[in-house]
Amino acid sequence: MFRILVHLLVVCFLKDLEFGIFLKSRTPWIPLSLEIKEQARLIERLGFHSIWFSNPPSLKSPRFEVWTLLSALASITTEIRLAPLVIPDSFFHPEILARFASSLDVASKGRLEFGIRVWDNEQEQESSKMDIDKFLGRIEILKESLGIICQLWTNETVTYKGKYFKINDAVCRPKPIQKPYPPVTIGDVSNNHVMKLAVQSADRLYFSGSVETCRQQLQKLTQHSSWANRRLQDIEKALFSYIQVEEKEEDLKIRLREAYNLLHVSLPFEDWYRHDRHELMISGTQDECVEKIRELKSLGVNFVIFCFYQVPSPNRLKRIKYQIVDCV
């Protein structure tokens, strides 16, 4: 009884959770009957905080270019915040990124959420075989990139000479509407080096995975925030997670097998199912999913970004809103 009372008190005094929706922008994923614009309008009507897209990892990737896509959505929405999740830091020069982001913030009347990450190649991320020196170099690239971008957003001219970037009297106009600049999200922070950078430089950081994964990462975050002399409550904590709500285990397995067949995963289905179910997802019945998200809130998570293995139908988006978000 005492533990339940403590849990309720903690939840009451913590900041309300915000919820965003991540949509895959791979063109083969978008059926003609459910265009991205229709999805964005519905997600806004349902009251979600933001809509997130990732940028192509290479020019060969069959995806919509994220800045063009978000600019189009800015013209047909009025409230929902627009977010790249997340910009590969070495895909564009930071001066170009600063201009793109600032222009979108103005065009959307101050609705940009700016996301940035280390990885710029999905195959390297999946293989996890990158040379450590190369990886640490990319963290330094991210650090320099973000520093330049923030300076361009706030200063009239910027001159910078670093290890990876050099600019002279660079200008970014128009300036962002949001002051001093749009909120910055850094992810995925499961790596200690990325987490340290996020604690130093980000307004928000995100973890990927399950509630248990988030719990473990938050313990590390407490240590890093102490080291960086920054209050933990000043950093928004987000979880990026797949979600699958089914009332029966067999129905959950059927839906995930459908996703498995689309993904062309090399693992046998049962191994993939056990891994993704427990390591990457919020899944189960309505009550189970609601309880997991309440647990996230009690841990200090401020934000949840839902992702889907398959293009979410309107009914599925509504179900997530009315049966999960509204019940937390």
MIKE-413944 format. One record per residue (C-alpha): residue number from 1; residue in three letters; x, y, z. Coordinates in steps of 0.2 Angstrom, whole numbers, plus 2048, in hexadecimal, padded with zeros to 3 digits. Layout:
+-----+-----+-----+-----+-----+
|   k |   r |   u |   v |   w |
+-----+-----+-----+-----+-----+
| NUM | ALA |   X |   Y |   Z |
...
+-----+-----+-----+-----+-----+
This chain:
+-----+-----+-----+-----+-----+
|   k |   r |   u |   v |   w |
+-----+-----+-----+-----+-----+
|   1 | MET | 800 | 800 | 800 |
|   2 | PHE | 80E | 80C | 805 |
|   3 | ARG | 817 | 809 | 7F4 |
|   4 | ILE | 807 | 80C | 7EA |
|   5 | LEU | 805 | 81D | 7F4 |
|   6 | VAL | 817 | 822 | 7F0 |
|   7 | HIS | 815 | 81D | 7DE |
|   8 | LEU | 805 | 828 | 7DC |
|   9 | LEU | 80D | 837 | 7E5 |
|  10 | VAL | 81C | 836 | 7DA |
|  11 | VAL | 811 | 835 | 7CA |
|  12 | CYS | 807 | 844 | 7D0 |
|  13 | PHE | 815 | 850 | 7D2 |
|  14 | LEU | 81F | 84B | 7C2 |
|  15 | LYS | 81D | 855 | 7B2 |
|  16 | ASP | 80F | 84E | 7A7 |
|  17 | LEU | 815 | 843 | 799 |
|  18 | GLU | 815 | 848 | 787 |
|  19 | PHE | 813 | 83C | 779 |
|  20 | GLY | 819 | 83D | 767 |
|  21 | ILE | 817 | 832 | 758 |
|  22 | PHE | 825 | 82C | 74D |
|  23 | LEU | 821 | 827 | 73B |
|  24 | LYS | 82C | 81E | 72F |
|  25 | SER | 82E | 829 | 720 |
|  26 | ARG | 834 | 81B | 714 |
|  27 | THR | 82A | 81D | 705 |
|  28 | PRO | 825 | 80A | 703 |
|  29 | TRP | 81D | 80B | 714 |
|  30 | ILE | 811 | 818 | 710 |
|  31 | PRO | 801 | 811 | 707 |
|  32 | LEU | 7F7 | 81C | 6FC |
|  33 | SER | 7E8 | 81B | 707 |
|  34 | LEU | 7F1 | 822 | 716 |
|  35 | GLU | 7FD | 830 | 711 |
|  36 | ILE | 809 | 839 | 71D |
|  37 | LYS | 7FE | 849 | 71C |
|  38 | GLU | 7EF | 83F | 722 |
|  39 | GLN | 7F8 | 837 | 730 |
|  40 | ALA | 7FF | 848 | 736 |
|  41 | ARG | 7EE | 850 | 736 |
|  42 | LEU | 7E7 | 842 | 740 |
|  43 | ILE | 7F6 | 841 | 74C |
|  44 | GLU | 7F3 | 854 | 74F |
|  45 | ARG | 7E0 | 852 | 752 |
|  46 | LEU | 7E4 | 845 | 75F |
|  47 | GLY | 7EE | 851 | 769 |
|  48 | PHE | 7FF | 849 | 768 |
|  49 | HIS | 80E | 855 | 76C |
|  50 | SER | 818 | 851 | 75C |
|  51 | ILE | 81B | 847 | 74D |
|  52 | TRP | 82D | 841 | 749 |
|  53 | PHE | 836 | 83B | 73A |
|  54 | SER | 848 | 835 | 737 |
|  55 | ASN | 853 | 83B | 729 |
|  56 | PRO | 859 | 82F | 71B |
|  57 | PRO | 86A | 827 | 721 |
|  58 | SER | 870 | 828 | 70F |
|  59 | LEU | 86A | 82F | 6FE |
|  60 | LYS | 866 | 81D | 6F9 |
|  61 | SER | 859 | 81B | 707 |
|  62 | PRO | 847 | 81B | 700 |
|  63 | ARG | 841 | 828 | 70C |
|  64 | PHE | 839 | 83A | 70B |
|  65 | GLU | 846 | 847 | 70F |
|  66 | VAL | 842 | 84D | 721 |
|  67 | TRP | 843 | 860 | 71F |
|  68 | THR | 838 | 860 | 710 |
|  69 | LEU | 82C | 854 | 718 |
|  70 | LEU | 82A | 85E | 728 |
|  71 | SER | 829 | 86E | 71E |
|  72 | ALA | 81A | 867 | 715 |
|  73 | LEU | 812 | 862 | 725 |
|  74 | ALA | 815 | 873 | 72D |
|  75 | SER | 809 | 87A | 71F |
|  76 | ILE | 7FA | 86F | 724 |
|  77 | THR | 7FC | 86E | 737 |
|  78 | THR | 7FB | 87C | 744 |
|  79 | GLU | 7FE | 874 | 755 |
|  80 | ILE | 809 | 864 | 754 |
|  81 | ARG | 81B | 866 | 756 |
|  82 | LEU | 826 | 860 | 748 |
|  83 | ALA | 836 | 856 | 74B |
|  84 | PRO | 844 | 84D | 742 |
|  85 | LEU | 849 | 83E | 74B |
|  86 | VAL | 857 | 83F | 749 |
|  87 | ILE | 862 | 849 | 73D |
|  88 | PRO | 873 | 83F | 739 |
|  89 | ASP | 880 | 84C | 73E |
|  90 | SER | 88C | 848 | 730 |
|  91 | PHE | 87E | 848 | 723 |
|  92 | PHE | 87D | 85B | 721 |
|  93 | HIS | 88A | 868 | 726 |
|  94 | PRO | 884 | 870 | 736 |
|  95 | GLU | 882 | 881 | 72E |
|  96 | ILE | 876 | 87A | 722 |
|  97 | LEU | 86D | 871 | 730 |
|  98 | ALA | 86B | 881 | 73A |
|  99 | ARG | 863 | 88A | 72B |
| 100 | PHE | 857 | 87B | 727 |
| 101 | ALA | 852 | 87A | 739 |
| 102 | SER | 850 | 88D | 73B |
| 103 | SER | 846 | 88F | 72B |
| 104 | LEU | 83A | 881 | 731 |
| 105 | ASP | 838 | 888 | 742 |
| 106 | VAL | 832 | 899 | 73A |
| 107 | ALA | 827 | 890 | 72D |
| 108 | SER | 81F | 886 | 73B |
| 109 | LYS | 81D | 895 | 746 |
| 110 | GLY | 828 | 88E | 753 |
| 111 | ARG | 824 | 87B | 753 |
| 112 | LEU | 835 | 873 | 750 |
| 113 | GLU | 83D | 866 | 75B |
| 114 | PHE | 84F | 864 | 755 |
| 115 | GLY | 856 | 852 | 757 |
| 116 | ILE | 868 | 84D | 754 |
| 117 | ARG | 871 | 83D | 756 |
| 118 | VAL | 882 | 835 | 753 |
| 119 | TRP | 87F | 826 | 747 |
| 120 | ASP | 87E | 82A | 735 |
| 121 | ASN | 87D | 819 | 72E |
| 122 | GLU | 870 | 80C | 733 |
| 123 | GLN | 87A | 7FD | 72D |
| 124 | GLU | 888 | 802 | 739 |
| 125 | GLN | 87D | 805 | 747 |
| 126 | GLU | 875 | 7F4 | 745 |
| 127 | SER | 885 | 7EB | 743 |
| 128 | SER | 88D | 7F4 | 752 |
| 129 | LYS | 89E | 7F1 | 74B |
| 130 | MET | 8A4 | 802 | 749 |
| 131 | ASP | 8B6 | 806 | 74E |
| 132 | ILE | 8B5 | 80F | 75F |
| 133 | ASP | 8C0 | 81D | 759 |
| 134 | LYS | 8B5 | 820 | 74B |
| 135 | PHE | 8A6 | 820 | 756 |
| 136 | LEU | 8AE | 82D | 762 |
| 137 | GLY | 8B2 | 837 | 754 |
| 138 | ARG | 8A0 | 838 | 74F |
| 139 | ILE | 89B | 83E | 760 |
| 140 | GLU | 8A8 | 84C | 75E |
| 141 | ILE | 8A0 | 850 | 74D |
| 142 | LEU | 88F | 851 | 756 |
| 143 | LYS | 896 | 85C | 764 |
| 144 | GLU | 89D | 868 | 757 |
| 145 | SER | 88E | 868 | 74C |
| 146 | LEU | 882 | 86C | 75A |
| 147 | GLY | 88D | 879 | 761 |
| 148 | ILE | 88E | 882 | 750 |
| 149 | ILE | 87B | 880 | 74D |
| 150 | CYS | 877 | 888 | 75E |
| 151 | GLN | 883 | 896 | 75B |
| 152 | LEU | 87B | 89A | 74A |
| 153 | TRP | 86A | 89A | 751 |
| 154 | THR | 86F | 8A7 | 75E |
| 155 | ASN | 87D | 8B1 | 757 |
| 156 | GLU | 87D | 8BD | 748 |
| 157 | THR | 88D | 8B6 | 741 |
| 158 | VAL | 897 | 8A7 | 746 |
| 159 | THR | 8AA | 8A2 | 743 |
| 160 | TYR | 8AF | 891 | 749 |
| 161 | LYS | 8BF | 887 | 746 |
| 162 | GLY | 8BE | 875 | 74D |
| 163 | LYS | 8C5 | 864 | 749 |
| 164 | TYR | 8B7 | 860 | 73D |
| 165 | PHE | 8AF | 870 | 738 |
| 166 | LYS | 8B5 | 881 | 734 |
| 167 | ILE | 8A9 | 890 | 730 |
| 168 | ASN | 8AD | 8A2 | 72E |
| 169 | ASP | 8A0 | 8B0 | 730 |
| 170 | ALA | 892 | 8A4 | 72E |
| 171 | VAL | 880 | 8AB | 72F |
| 172 | CYS | 86F | 8A3 | 732 |
| 173 | ARG | 860 | 8AD | 72E |
| 174 | PRO | 852 | 8AD | 732 |
| 175 | LYS | 855 | 8A8 | 744 |
| 176 | PRO | 84A | 89B | 74C |
| 177 | ILE | 839 | 8A2 | 754 |
| 178 | GLN | 83D | 898 | 764 |
| 179 | LYS | 849 | 8A0 | 770 |
| 180 | PRO | 857 | 89D | 772 |
| 181 | TYR | 854 | 88F | 766 |
| 182 | PRO | 849 | 880 | 763 |
| 183 | PRO | 84A | 872 | 76F |
| 184 | VAL | 859 | 866 | 76C |
| 185 | THR | 857 | 853 | 76E |
| 186 | ILE | 866 | 848 | 76D |
| 187 | GLY | 864 | 835 | 76B |
| 188 | ASP | 866 | 827 | 76D |
| 189 | VAL | 870 | 829 | 77D |
| 190 | SER | 873 | 817 | 781 |
| 191 | ASN | 885 | 81A | 77E |
| 192 | ASN | 88E | 822 | 78D |
| 193 | HIS | 897 | 82F | 782 |
| 194 | VAL | 887 | 834 | 779 |
| 195 | MET | 87E | 835 | 78A |
| 196 | LYS | 88C | 841 | 791 |
| 197 | LEU | 88A | 84C | 782 |
| 198 | ALA | 877 | 84C | 784 |
| 199 | VAL | 878 | 851 | 796 |
| 200 | GLN | 883 | 85F | 792 |
| 201 | SER | 87A | 866 | 782 |
| 202 | ALA | 869 | 85F | 780 |
| 203 | ASP | 858 | 865 | 786 |
| 204 | ARG | 851 | 854 | 784 |
| 205 | LEU | 859 | 843 | 782 |
| 206 | TYR | 851 | 832 | 77D |
| 207 | PHE | 854 | 820 | 781 |
| 208 | SER | 84E | 812 | 775 |
| 209 | GLY | 846 | 802 | 77B |
| 210 | SER | 83B | 7FC | 789 |
| 211 | VAL | 837 | 802 | 79B |
| 212 | GLU | 845 | 7F8 | 7A2 |
| 213 | THR | 852 | 7FE | 796 |
| 214 | CYS | 84C | 810 | 79B |
| 215 | ARG | 84E | 80C | 7AD |
| 216 | GLN | 860 | 806 | 7AB |
| 217 | GLN | 864 | 816 | 7A0 |
| 218 | LEU | 85D | 822 | 7AC |
| 219 | GLN | 868 | 81B | 7BA |
| 220 | LYS | 877 | 81F | 7AF |
| 221 | LEU | 870 | 830 | 7AB |
| 222 | THR | 86F | 835 | 7BD |
| 223 | GLN | 882 | 832 | 7BE |
| 224 | HIS | 886 | 83C | 7AE |
| 225 | SER | 87B | 84B | 7B4 |
| 226 | SER | 884 | 84C | 7C4 |
| 227 | TRP | 895 | 84B | 7BB |
| 228 | ALA | 88F | 859 | 7AF |
| 229 | ASN | 889 | 864 | 7BE |
| 230 | ARG | 877 | 864 | 7B6 |
| 231 | ARG | 867 | 861 | 7BF |
| 232 | LEU | 85E | 852 | 7B8 |
| 233 | GLN | 84D | 85A | 7B9 |
| 234 | ASP | 854 | 867 | 7AC |
| 235 | ILE | 856 | 859 | 79F |
| 236 | GLU | 846 | 852 | 797 |
| 237 | LYS | 847 | 83F | 796 |
| 238 | ALA | 83E | 836 | 788 |
| 239 | LEU | 83C | 824 | 783 |
| 240 | PHE | 83B | 81F | 770 |
| 241 | SER | 831 | 80E | 770 |
| 242 | TYR | 827 | 803 | 765 |
| 243 | ILE | 816 | 800 | 76B |
| 244 | GLN | 80A | 7F2 | 768 |
| 245 | VAL | 7FA | 7F0 | 771 |
| 246 | GLU | 7F0 | 7E0 | 771 |
| 247 | GLU | 7E5 | 7D8 | 77D |
| 248 | LYS | 7EB | 7C6 | 77A |
| 249 | GLU | 7FD | 7C0 | 779 |
| 250 | GLU | 7F9 | 7B6 | 769 |
| 251 | ASP | 7F2 | 7C6 | 760 |
| 252 | LEU | 802 | 7CF | 765 |
| 253 | LYS | 80C | 7C1 | 75E |
| 254 | ILE | 802 | 7C2 | 74D |
| 255 | ARG | 805 | 7D4 | 74C |
| 256 | LEU | 817 | 7D3 | 74F |
| 257 | ARG | 819 | 7C5 | 743 |
| 258 | GLU | 812 | 7D0 | 736 |
| 259 | ALA | 81F | 7DD | 73A |
| 260 | TYR | 82D | 7D0 | 73A |
| 261 | ASN | 828 | 7CB | 728 |
| 262 | LEU | 82A | 7DD | 722 |
| 263 | LEU | 83A | 7E1 | 72B |
| 264 | HIS | 844 | 7D2 | 723 |
| 265 | VAL | 84D | 7CF | 734 |
| 266 | SER | 85B | 7C2 | 734 |
| 267 | LEU | 856 | 7BB | 745 |
| 268 | PRO | 849 | 7AD | 747 |
| 269 | PHE | 838 | 7B4 | 74B |
| 270 | GLU | 838 | 7AD | 75D |
| 271 | ASP | 849 | 7B5 | 761 |
| 272 | TRP | 844 | 7C5 | 759 |
| 273 | TYR | 833 | 7C5 | 762 |
| 274 | ARG | 83A | 7C2 | 773 |
| 275 | HIS | 848 | 7CF | 771 |
| 276 | ASP | 83C | 7DD | 76A |
| 277 | ARG | 82E | 7D9 | 775 |
| 278 | HIS | 839 | 7DC | 785 |
| 279 | GLU | 847 | 7E7 | 77F |
| 280 | LEU | 83F | 7F3 | 772 |
| 281 | MET | 82C | 7F4 | 776 |
| 282 | ILE | 81E | 7FA | 781 |
| 283 | SER | 812 | 7EB | 77D |
| 284 | GLY | 804 | 7E1 | 784 |
| 285 | THR | 7F2 | 7E5 | 78A |
| 286 | GLN | 7EC | 7F6 | 78C |
| 287 | ASP | 7EE | 7F5 | 79F |
| 288 | GLU | 800 | 7EE | 79D |
| 289 | CYS | 805 | 7FC | 791 |
| 290 | VAL | 7FD | 80A | 79C |
| 291 | GLU | 806 | 803 | 7AB |
| 292 | LYS | 816 | 803 | 7A2 |
| 293 | ILE | 815 | 815 | 79D |
| 294 | ARG | 80F | 81A | 7AF |
| 295 | GLU | 81F | 812 | 7B5 |
| 296 | LEU | 829 | 81C | 7A8 |
| 297 | LYS | 821 | 82C | 7B0 |
| 298 | SER | 826 | 826 | 7C1 |
| 299 | LEU | 838 | 824 | 7BC |
| 300 | GLY | 838 | 836 | 7B6 |
| 301 | VAL | 835 | 834 | 7A3 |
| 302 | ASN | 82D | 843 | 79C |
| 303 | PHE | 82A | 83E | 78A |
| 304 | VAL | 826 | 82E | 780 |
| 305 | ILE | 828 | 82C | 76D |
| 306 | PHE | 81D | 81E | 766 |
| 307 | CYS | 824 | 815 | 757 |
| 308 | PHE | 81B | 807 | 74C |
| 309 | TYR | 822 | 7F8 | 743 |
| 310 | GLN | 814 | 7FB | 736 |
| 311 | VAL | 80B | 80B | 730 |
| 312 | PRO | 7FE | 80F | 73D |
| 313 | SER | 7EC | 80F | 737 |
| 314 | PRO | 7E1 | 81D | 73D |
| 315 | ASN | 7D8 | 811 | 749 |
| 316 | ARG | 7E9 | 80C | 751 |
| 317 | LEU | 7EE | 81E | 754 |
| 318 | LYS | 7DD | 821 | 75C |
| 319 | ARG | 7DF | 812 | 767 |
| 320 | ILE | 7F0 | 817 | 76D |
| 321 | LYS | 7E9 | 828 | 771 |
| 322 | TYR | 7D9 | 823 | 77A |
| 323 | GLN | 7DE | 813 | 782 |
| 324 | ILE | 7F0 | 816 | 786 |
| 325 | VAL | 7F5 | 829 | 787 |
| 326 | ASP | 7E4 | 82F | 78E |
| 327 | CYS | 7E5 | 821 | 79C |
| 328 | VAL | 7F6 | 825 | 7A2 |
+-----+-----+-----+-----+-----+
